[in-house]
Amino acid sequence: MLRGIELVAERETKAPLDPAKQVAARLKKAAFANELICYSMNGTIDGQFGDHILIAPPFIITGDQIDKFVHAARYAGTA
């Protein structure tokens, strides 16, 4: 399982986030604080703009662990 999540300023237009805000890096830091490991990337559009995170849970993940992941990801997204 592998999931990439693109982070955008506006869902409809998919406008990229302001690189100065370092949203992907801040999300990664908040995720780690909530026992959630993810990989963050910046500049994926043109070397400057474009944020995303990559998650790769193990194949043996349980339903309870998926619930914990979803909760942690939602909480990290508010940081």
C-alpha positions in Angstrom: 0.0 0.0 0.0 1.3 3.4 -0.9 -0.6 6.7 -0.9 0.5 10.1 -2.0 -1.5 13.1 -0.8 -1.1 16.4 -2.6 -1.6 19.4 -0.5 -3.1 22.4 -2.2 -4.3 25.9 -1.3 -7.6 25.4 -3.2 -9.1 22.1 -4.0 -11.0 23.3 -7.1 -8.1 24.9 -8.8 -5.4 22.8 -7.2 -3.4 26.0 -6.7 -0.2 25.2 -4.8 0.5 26.3 -1.3 2.9 29.2 -0.5 6.3 27.5 -0.2 7.3 29.9 2.6 4.6 28.3 4.8 6.4 24.9 4.6 3.1 23.1 5.0 4.4 19.6 4.1 7.3 19.9 6.6 5.0 21.2 9.3 2.6 18.4 8.7 5.4 15.8 8.9 6.5 17.2 12.2 3.0 17.2 13.7 2.5 13.6 12.3 5.6 12.4 14.0 4.5 13.9 17.3 1.4 11.8 17.0 3.2 8.6 16.2 2.5 8.7 12.5 5.4 8.4 10.0 5.1 10.1 6.7 7.5 11.5 4.1 7.1 15.1 3.1 8.2 16.7 -0.2 8.2 20.3 -1.3 8.9 21.8 -4.8 7.4 18.9 -6.7 5.8 21.0 -9.4 8.8 23.1 -10.5 11.5 22.8 -7.8 9.8 25.6 -5.7 6.0 25.0 -5.7 4.1 21.9 -4.8 3.7 20.1 -1.5 2.8 16.5 -0.8 3.2 13.7 1.7 3.6 10.0 1.1 2.3 7.3 3.5 3.2 3.7 3.2 1.6 1.5 5.9 2.7 -2.1 6.2 0.7 -4.8 4.4 -0.2 -6.4 7.8 -1.9 -3.2 9.1 -5.0 -3.9 11.3 -8.3 -2.1 11.3 -7.5 -0.5 14.7 -4.2 0.7 13.3 -5.9 2.3 10.3 -8.3 4.1 12.7 -5.4 5.4 14.7 -3.7 6.5 11.5 -6.8 8.4 10.3 -7.2 10.1 13.6 -3.5 11.1 13.8 -3.6 12.4 10.2 -6.6 14.5 10.9 -5.1 15.9 14.1 -1.8 16.6 12.3 -3.6 18.4 9.5 -4.9 21.0 12.0 -1.5 21.8 13.4 
